[in-house]
Amino acid sequence: MAFGLERRQNPHPKIISKDELIEKQSDNEVLIAIAEPTVQALNGYFNEKGTFLVLTDSEGCILKVYGDSQSVKGAAKCFLKPGAFSDEENLGSSSIGITLHEKHPIQLAPKDHFHFFFNEYTSIGAPITNEEGALIAVLSIFFKSESVAPNTINIVQAAALGISTQVRNSQTQQSLEHSNRLLSTIINTLNHGLIAVDANGKVLCHNKTALSELGLNDKELEKRNISDILPQWDLSLPILKRNERIFDEEVVFDNVPNKERYAVNLLPTIIEGEFVGAVILIREMKRVYNIVNKFTGMNARYTFEDIIGESYEMQRVIEYAKIVANSPSTILIDGESGTGKELLAQSIHTYSNRRNAGFVAVNCGALPESLIESELFGYDSGAFTGASKGGKPGKFELANGGTLFLDEVGEMPLDMQVKLLRVIQEGVITRVGGTKNIPVDVRIIAATNKDLKEEIKEGRFRLDLYYRLSVIPLRLPSLRERKEDIPMLINYFLQSKALKLNKDVPEISPEVYRFLLSYSWPGNVRELENFIEKTVNLNGNIVWDVTKDQVKNLPDVGSAPHRGSSSSKVSLTSIDEMEKRMIKEAIKELNSNISQVAKTLGISRNTLYLKMKKYGIDH
């Protein structure tokens, strides 16, 4: 009555739309499917005229009404139809509303119902609960009779309990299935292979990465015993049974298509003190080497954007290098010392499709002849006195999937040249002291400052290796061949060295600047870089003894600066201002002879015209 209901007046219960009902039935799809057989059995058991059953959700919304057509019509007259709410607020006291409130079975005689239209029905309601014991639905039965058998409430309660049990089992099953799906998803997101086995080595489960790395399908792996493919299993078993873990065993699996080397971890599974199996983790050595390269600096740091220079010669090299970057063919970089051969090699690597793998650099001239083979190809355990237990991978293995940079390749001994040629031709290496061929996928970039053709004539370099290395030849111009890049390099090194040394950027007088442009720089960019670093260290205070006869000789900057000399004190102007002033002075001194001005400044006529246009200089 507090809800505004009148016993003798028809109620106006909340009724949801057809679409909302479909949505509610969909939300309770499992409940309905589980309840349906039990409800139909009850309906057949109580096959009395006018009897019907009602299934509601936890809010009292009617999901289904069961019975013959006449009984269902009778239910509708009592406002019991799908989509209507049958709780106390909407329909007053009934077996449905009281069960929702009290959460235990109830039986109501006709006179116990609130509304008079229920006066010809006896109703029984029983709660349906989930695994947490929370009420999720109500099962009610309405008899068109004033009395029912005494045990009827027990039958309805048993039916509701049966449905509850099945709901709980279903929830448990769903939870298990969800856990299994989640576990499967988790192990399949691992970027290394995983195989779980029992104590006898039978495969219990695995992830997709394991299949991929071994080259097997599900059925092929599941019917195998781990001892068939893991050669170390029998030796590892006693260790695992002691609850000890085995890490980073280098393994080549037996009886599988893929013959790569893998790093394998074996982790024992112990339950209540008993060894019941193991988890085997598999990682490609290539991935391991990439991690090693990342944390040991064996990776490329530079890109083409780090190459300073806008000269035609330099831009032509860069454009050609970009074109061939993705090619697997070997590259031979020829250039004088200090021209930036490794910088170019790293840039090619970072521009290529191998950028995510390692860039491993080897200076062939810095390695003793006795060590160069083991450095390049690695060695197996016991290969020589002092060899590490378990062996050690060489540079080729570390660079697998990436780029191997062979600097000063012209210094390589002849016997090593033969072995390098074999690797390039066959794509496999053999460790020192080993017998197994190890496939390697390595892009080789070699570099030299020697005239290899002359070395071939002298018998110090193999002709066949030269042809193998120089499939794609690249020549880096010397600094004297691209003098128009010197101003840009000076400016870059001034800024970077000042930042590195935590000093102000010194400014250079036109006299000094002209000298820097005209000097031949036999040490190329490296020599210029070192000279600018000295200049920054000395805050620009440098003694110059510059005459026309000495203009091609780089002055010694090791002596202390002459404080009183006006020519030794560097004027404080910007690089652009110095360049502009120097061009103006040269034009004036050489009577506007552009060819002579360009020659004196060490730049081309085109570059001179571009700079004159930039600075608004007329001649």
Helices and strands as residue ranges (DSSP letters): H 18-27, H 29-45, E 52-57, E 62-66, H 69-77, H 88-91, H 95-102, E 106-108, G 110-112, G 116-118, E 122-129, E 135-143, H 152-189, E 193-198, E 203-206, H 208-214, H 218-222, H 226-229, H 233-241, E 246-251, E 262-271, E 274-284, H 285-295, G 304-306, H 312-324, E 331-334, H 341-351, E 359-363, H 369-377, H 395-398, E 403-407, G 409-411, H 414-426, E 428-429, E 438-439, E 443-448, H 452-457, H 463-469, E 472-475, G 479-481, G 483-485, H 486-501, H 510-518, H 524-537, G 548-550, H 575-589, H 594-601, H 605-615
